[in-house]
Amino acid sequence: MRIDFVKLSGSGNDFLCIDGRDGWLNGLLVNGGIDRLARALCRRGLGVGADGVIFAVAPEVDGFADIGARFFEPDGSEAELCGNGTACFIDWVIANGWADRDKDVKIFTPAGIVTGRHAEDDYVRVCIPDPENIQRDVRVKIGGMEWTCDLAVTGVPHAIVYVDCVEGVDIDHLGPAFRHHPQFGPRGVNVNFVEVVAPGRLAVRTFEFGVEDETLACGTGSATAAIMAAMRFGWDDRLASGDEPVEVTARSGDVLRIWFHIHDSDDVRDVCLETVVRQVCRGVIAEQLVARALDEGPQ
């Protein structure tokens, strides 16, 4: 089985984009082979190495979207959405000529229709579903301390934990503790440690489920952090009404730009993020790696 790939980075999140529009994935989706393949490809050192694999698929309904996307984590689980991954996917789709670069690209995802396009410089803009299940001032006991955090689902669930300095966070211990806390079960959450640098400016470090480690950026996590911080700290209308973006510095050092419109505490709309997309490499997966993944499980 020949599998071509392109590896791209979205502000430090790296993804493998693979064309599955002709339906060759269907068998793997049925028998679970896609889980094993994703784990093998994402494993650093023994695979290509990535924060996820994104497969281009035919949209489920003709004319409803330009293309479909399926997102798989390094642990083999499927995610509904990935903000930085979608930005990389859009850049790849446009580069392949599968969508018009002068119009918004409509992508059918498990989280719904997501749109995006090229912005200025190396930025790609992605507009994601409105946040759901917003919860504020959720108290969680970890490590002998009681923490107060905010929660929301922006395609996938996120917890926002406010800290004085993100550089000082012991994310290797606190990340898994929040991610697997029974209060967020059974699925758990992505955990975003957020430092408010100034009104409209954040620094964020994220521990992502599926990756089960800190990543260099998280698009939906940055969007959730920006929204919840604007609510908590009462930032002015320029930020809360989408006239100006909230700037989020990721662990990679790249700055993501987040726009949204807060109507009230439970009604946030028009959420869009811009992230820096870079192509890293392209190639062909070795047949031996594919065979081992499908025949023997994760390598």
Secondary structure, 3 states (H helix, E strand, C coil): CCEEEEEEEECCEEEEEEECCCCCCHHHHHHCHHHHHHHHHHCCCCCCCCCCEEEEECCCCCCCCCEEEEEECCCCCEECCCHHHHHHHHHHHHHCCCCCCCCCEEEEECCEEEEEEECCCCEEEEECCCCEEEEEEEEEEECCEEEEEEEEECCCEEEEEECCCHHHCCHHHHHHHHHCCHHHCCCCCEEEEEEEEECCEEEEEEEECCCCEEECCCHHHHHHHHHHHHHHHCCCHHHHCCCCCEEEECCCCCEEEEEEEEEECCEEEEEEEEEEEEEEEEEEECHHHHHHHHHHCCC
